[in-house]
């Protein structure tokens, strides 16, 4: 992987961490004591919690991709050991699976 590709993953990681931080701040905001507003806020919290879980998974995937770069294993499918296509890595630089293995999951 080129330094540009690694920089892209590092930028992606920073953006994801920033997004997670904003979500966590939103979740930490106190709820309105008005019971009619509280129900809406609880629904919003559920949505934010789902977003936080998704972003946390994306952060983990991006970190694993950076680890694979450092170990020289980036671009190799962790399932079958075949090379991951450049097109797939361009679209999803954190991809750990080739298209064939990803379809099996």
MDAnalysis code that builds the backbone (N, CA, C; Angstrom):
import MDAnalysis as mda
import numpy as np

u = mda.Universe.empty(315, n_residues=105, atom_resindex=np.repeat(np.arange(105), 3), trajectory=True)
u.add_TopologyAttr("name", ["N", "CA", "C"] * 105)
u.add_TopologyAttr("resid", np.arange(1, 106))
u.add_TopologyAttr("resname", ["UNK", "UNK", "UNK", "UNK", "UNK", "UNK", "UNK", "UNK", "UNK", "UNK", "UNK", "UNK", "UNK", "UNK", "UNK", "UNK", "UNK", "UNK", "UNK", "UNK", "UNK", "UNK", "UNK", "UNK", "UNK", "UNK", "UNK", "UNK", "UNK", "UNK", "UNK", "UNK", "UNK", "UNK", "UNK", "UNK", "UNK", "UNK", "UNK", "UNK", "UNK", "UNK", "UNK", "UNK", "UNK", "UNK", "UNK", "UNK", "UNK", "UNK", "UNK", "UNK", "UNK", "UNK", "UNK", "UNK", "UNK", "UNK", "UNK", "UNK", "UNK", "UNK", "UNK", "UNK", "UNK", "UNK", "UNK", "UNK", "UNK", "UNK", "UNK", "UNK", "UNK", "UNK", "UNK", "UNK", "UNK", "UNK", "UNK", "UNK", "UNK", "UNK", "UNK", "UNK", "UNK", "UNK", "UNK", "UNK", "UNK", "UNK", "UNK", "UNK", "UNK", "UNK", "UNK", "UNK", "UNK", "UNK", "UNK", "UNK", "UNK", "UNK", "UNK", "UNK", "UNK"])
u.atoms.positions = np.array([
    [0.853, -1.179, 0.000],
    [0.000, 0.000, 0.000],
    [0.890, 1.231, 0.000],
    [0.434, 2.219, -0.700],
    [1.183, 3.471, -0.777],
    [0.994, 4.279, 0.503],
    [1.889, 5.246, 0.674],
    [1.749, 6.147, 1.823],
    [0.445, 6.921, 1.740],
    [0.001, 7.211, 0.512],
    [-1.267, 7.920, 0.324],
    [-2.429, 7.081, 0.843],
    [-2.399, 5.784, 0.561],
    [-3.454, 4.894, 1.043],
    [-3.461, 4.795, 2.557],
    [-2.277, 4.719, 3.142],
    [-2.195, 4.667, 4.603],
    [-2.704, 5.975, 5.194],
    [-2.334, 7.088, 4.573],
    [-2.808, 8.392, 5.052],
    [-4.327, 8.475, 4.949],
    [-4.880, 7.889, 3.898],
    [-6.342, 7.879, 3.741],
    [-7.002, 7.125, 4.892],
    [-6.436, 5.978, 5.252],
    [-6.977, 5.213, 6.377],
    [-6.810, 5.973, 7.690],
    [-5.682, 6.633, 7.866],
    [-5.467, 7.411, 9.092],
    [-6.452, 8.575, 9.182],
    [-6.727, 9.209, 8.045],
    [-7.719, 10.290, 8.018],
    [-9.099, 9.742, 8.330],
    [-9.420, 8.595, 7.730],
    [-10.711, 7.946, 7.988],
    [-10.854, 7.631, 9.471],
    [-9.789, 7.112, 10.080],
    [-9.819, 6.781, 11.502],
    [-10.062, 8.030, 12.348],
    [-9.374, 9.106, 12.034],
    [-9.552, 10.351, 12.790],
    [-10.984, 10.864, 12.662],
    [-11.553, 10.783, 11.460],
    [-12.934, 11.233, 11.253],
    [-13.919, 10.364, 12.035],
    [-13.689, 9.056, 12.025],
    [-14.570, 8.149, 12.767],
    [-14.479, 8.406, 14.267],
    [-13.266, 8.599, 14.767],
    [-13.102, 8.869, 16.198],
    [-13.769, 10.184, 16.585],
    [-13.687, 11.166, 15.714],
    [-14.348, 12.450, 15.963],
    [-15.862, 12.279, 15.977],
    [-16.374, 11.504, 15.028],
    [-17.821, 11.252, 14.974],
    [-18.288, 10.537, 16.232],
    [-17.523, 9.532, 16.678],
    [-17.890, 8.806, 17.891],
    [-17.881, 9.738, 19.100],
    [-16.921, 10.614, 19.159],
    [-16.851, 11.577, 20.263],
    [-18.087, 12.480, 20.283],
    [-18.522, 12.945, 19.110],
    [-19.728, 13.785, 19.034],
    [-20.962, 13.004, 19.478],
    [-21.058, 11.754, 19.054],
    [-22.198, 10.920, 19.447],
    [-22.207, 10.739, 20.959],
    [-21.042, 10.446, 21.526],
    [-20.965, 10.246, 22.978],
    [-21.333, 11.517, 23.738],
    [-20.911, 12.671, 23.222],
    [-21.300, 13.943, 23.860],
    [-22.814, 14.120, 23.805],
    [-23.408, 13.808, 22.650],
    [-24.867, 13.926, 22.520],
    [-25.581, 12.992, 23.494],
    [-25.040, 11.794, 23.667],
    [-25.654, 10.842, 24.593],
    [-25.521, 11.291, 26.046],
    [-24.482, 12.039, 26.341],
    [-24.256, 12.509, 27.713],
    [-25.109, 13.712, 28.093],
    [-25.761, 14.329, 27.114],
    [-26.598, 15.490, 27.419],
    [-27.768, 15.065, 28.299],
    [-28.074, 15.865, 29.323],
    [-29.190, 15.510, 30.213],
    [-30.526, 15.584, 29.472],
    [-31.435, 14.735, 29.898],
    [-32.776, 14.722, 29.312],
    [-33.640, 15.811, 29.923],
    [-34.565, 16.272, 29.127],
    [-35.554, 17.261, 29.570],
    [-36.482, 16.579, 30.576],
    [-36.746, 17.201, 31.714],
    [-37.624, 16.573, 32.705],
    [-39.075, 16.448, 32.230],
    [-39.458, 17.186, 31.205],
    [-40.818, 17.101, 30.667],
    [-41.019, 15.704, 30.077],
    [-41.980, 14.971, 30.606],
    [-42.171, 13.577, 30.203],
    [-42.506, 13.425, 28.726],
    [-43.183, 14.386, 28.131],
    [-43.512, 14.266, 26.711],
    [-42.257, 14.382, 25.847],
    [-41.314, 15.173, 26.275],
    [-40.056, 15.316, 25.542],
    [-39.118, 14.144, 25.809],
    [-39.213, 13.566, 26.980],
    [-38.312, 12.483, 27.354],
    [-38.455, 11.285, 26.422],
    [-39.671, 10.963, 26.011],
    [-39.880, 9.828, 25.110],
    [-39.152, 10.051, 23.783],
    [-39.244, 11.248, 23.266],
    [-38.551, 11.574, 22.016],
    [-37.044, 11.495, 22.216],
    [-36.568, 12.010, 23.344],
    [-35.136, 11.974, 23.624],
    [-34.637, 10.541, 23.780],
    [-35.452, 9.678, 24.376],
    [-35.054, 8.278, 24.526],
    [-34.958, 7.603, 23.162],
    [-35.879, 7.912, 22.260],
    [-35.798, 7.374, 20.903],
    [-34.538, 7.878, 20.210],
    [-34.246, 9.163, 20.395],
    [-33.027, 9.724, 19.816],
    [-31.795, 9.018, 20.372],
    [-31.797, 8.744, 21.672],
    [-30.671, 8.045, 22.292],
    [-30.494, 6.654, 21.694],
    [-31.591, 5.950, 21.450],
    [-31.495, 4.616, 20.849],
    [-30.839, 4.695, 19.478],
    [-31.224, 5.695, 18.712],
    [-30.620, 5.894, 17.395],
    [-29.136, 6.224, 17.523],
    [-28.803, 7.096, 18.462],
    [-27.405, 7.462, 18.680],
    [-26.581, 6.264, 19.147],
    [-27.163, 5.424, 19.998],
    [-26.453, 4.233, 20.469],
    [-26.183, 3.278, 19.313],
    [-27.143, 3.132, 18.406],
    [-26.944, 2.286, 17.229],
    [-25.835, 2.862, 16.347],
    [-25.847, 4.177, 16.177],
    [-24.792, 4.829, 15.401],
    [-23.435, 4.623, 16.063],
    [-23.387, 4.727, 17.375],
    [-22.129, 4.543, 18.106],
    [-21.589, 3.129, 17.907],
    [-22.467, 2.134, 17.939],
    [-22.025, 0.751, 17.713],
    [-21.451, 0.589, 16.308],
    [-22.122, 1.163, 15.321],
    [-21.650, 1.081, 13.941],
    [-20.296, 1.772, 13.785],
    [-20.167, 2.965, 14.313],
    [-18.914, 3.713, 14.201],
    [-17.797, 2.979, 14.943],
    [-18.105, 2.385, 16.079],
    [-17.106, 1.622, 16.831],
    [-16.594, 0.446, 16.002],
    [-17.499, -0.242, 15.304],
    [-17.076, -1.348, 14.421],
    [-16.213, -0.823, 13.272],
    [-16.584, 0.322, 12.711],
    [-15.796, 0.906, 11.619],
    [-14.406, 1.314, 12.102],
    [-14.328, 1.844, 13.312],
    [-13.028, 2.200, 13.892],
    [-12.165, 0.948, 14.032],
    [-12.744, -0.119, 14.550],
    [-11.992, -1.364, 14.726],
    [-11.503, -1.900, 13.380],
    [-12.355, -1.864, 12.361],
    [-11.965, -2.335, 11.024],
    [-10.828, -1.497, 10.454],
    [-10.912, -0.207, 10.650],
    [-9.877, 0.690, 10.135],
    [-8.562, 0.457, 10.867],
    [-8.619, 0.273, 12.174],
    [-7.391, -0.008, 12.941],
    [-6.770, -1.335, 12.506],
    [-7.620, -2.340, 12.271],
    [-7.088, -3.631, 11.809],
    [-6.420, -3.480, 10.442],
    [-7.011, -2.662, 9.563],
    [-6.401, -2.425, 8.249],
    [-5.032, -1.765, 8.410],
    [-4.933, -0.792, 9.304],
    [-3.640, -0.148, 9.554],
    [-2.635, -1.145, 10.126],
    [-3.096, -2.044, 10.983],
    [-2.216, -3.091, 11.518],
    [-1.728, -4.009, 10.398],
    [-2.631, -4.334, 9.451],
    [-2.239, -5.192, 8.326],
    [-1.212, -4.483, 7.439],
    [-1.335, -3.182, 7.297],
    [-0.330, -2.426, 6.538],
    [1.020, -2.564, 7.225],
    [1.040, -2.339, 8.535],
    [2.291, -2.399, 9.294],
    [2.926, -3.784, 9.256],
    [2.095, -4.824, 9.198],
    [2.629, -6.191, 9.186],
    [2.886, -6.712, 7.775],
    [2.559, -5.904, 6.760],
    [2.778, -6.328, 5.378],
    [1.707, -7.250, 4.836],
    [0.584, -7.365, 5.532],
    [-0.487, -8.273, 5.112],
    [-1.669, -7.555, 4.481],
    [-1.559, -6.245, 4.309],
    [-2.671, -5.472, 3.749],
    [-2.909, -5.891, 2.298],
    [-4.179, -5.995, 1.941],
    [-4.543, -6.351, 0.572],
    [-4.625, -7.845, 0.338],
    [-4.398, -8.620, 1.389],
    [-4.509, -10.077, 1.317],
    [-5.732, -10.488, 2.125],
    [-6.610, -11.266, 1.517],
    [-7.836, -11.706, 2.177],
    [-7.493, -12.539, 3.412],
    [-8.068, -12.170, 4.545],
    [-7.789, -12.893, 5.786],
    [-8.455, -14.261, 5.810],
    [-9.393, -14.495, 4.913],
    [-10.098, -15.776, 4.867],
    [-9.389, -16.777, 3.956],
    [-9.143, -16.394, 2.699],
    [-8.611, -17.347, 1.718],
    [-7.151, -17.108, 1.354],
    [-6.609, -15.958, 1.731],
    [-5.214, -15.656, 1.434],
    [-4.962, -15.104, 0.041],
    [-6.016, -14.933, -0.740],
    [-5.872, -14.364, -2.079],
    [-5.781, -12.845, -1.990],
    [-5.280, -12.244, -3.063],
    [-5.171, -10.788, -3.103],
    [-6.555, -10.154, -3.243],
    [-6.780, -9.087, -2.500],
    [-8.020, -8.314, -2.605],
    [-7.839, -7.346, -3.767],
    [-8.844, -7.251, -4.623],
    [-8.720, -6.409, -5.816],
    [-8.500, -4.945, -5.444],
    [-7.759, -4.260, -6.301],
    [-7.491, -2.836, -6.092],
    [-8.787, -2.036, -6.083],
    [-9.744, -2.450, -6.902],
    [-11.029, -1.751, -6.951],
    [-11.750, -1.837, -5.614],
    [-11.725, -3.017, -5.006],
    [-12.380, -3.193, -3.704],
    [-11.675, -2.347, -2.643],
    [-10.357, -2.364, -2.658],
    [-9.612, -1.579, -1.669],
    [-9.794, -0.083, -1.889],
    [-9.993, 0.319, -3.131],
    [-10.260, 1.734, -3.403],
    [-11.615, 2.121, -2.822],
    [-12.598, 1.235, -2.987],
    [-13.947, 1.514, -2.482],
    [-14.031, 1.361, -0.969],
    [-13.359, 0.344, -0.434],
    [-13.387, 0.062, 1.008],
    [-11.962, -0.239, 1.463],
    [-11.190, 0.792, 1.746],
    [-9.779, 0.568, 2.085],
    [-9.569, -0.281, 3.334],
    [-10.591, -0.396, 4.169],
    [-10.460, -1.214, 5.379],
    [-10.831, -2.678, 5.145],
    [-11.179, -3.035, 3.913],
    [-11.640, -4.393, 3.603],
    [-10.599, -5.439, 3.998],
    [-11.081, -6.481, 4.674],
    [-10.215, -7.586, 5.077],
    [-10.487, -8.831, 4.241],
    [-11.598, -8.815, 3.509],
    [-12.004, -9.969, 2.710],
    [-12.071, -9.605, 1.238],
    [-11.710, -10.565, 0.388],
    [-11.917, -10.376, -1.039],
    [-13.426, -10.445, -1.306],
    [-13.834, -10.095, -2.502],
    [-15.273, -10.070, -2.818],
    [-15.890, -11.463, -2.656],
    [-15.188, -12.491, -3.130],
    [-15.746, -13.849, -3.057],
    [-15.995, -14.263, -1.608],
    [-15.052, -14.001, -0.728],
    [-15.227, -14.374, 0.681],
    [-16.260, -13.480, 1.366],
    [-16.308, -12.216, 0.993],
    [-17.299, -11.306, 1.581],
    [-18.711, -11.747, 1.220],
    [-18.882, -12.301, 0.035],
    [-20.214, -12.770, -0.381],
    [-20.659, -13.990, 0.420],
    [-19.711, -14.760, 0.918],
    [-20.037, -15.956, 1.704],
    [-20.538, -15.608, 3.098],
    [-20.149, -14.438, 3.571],
    [-20.481, -14.048, 4.950],
    [-21.906, -13.629, 5.089],
])
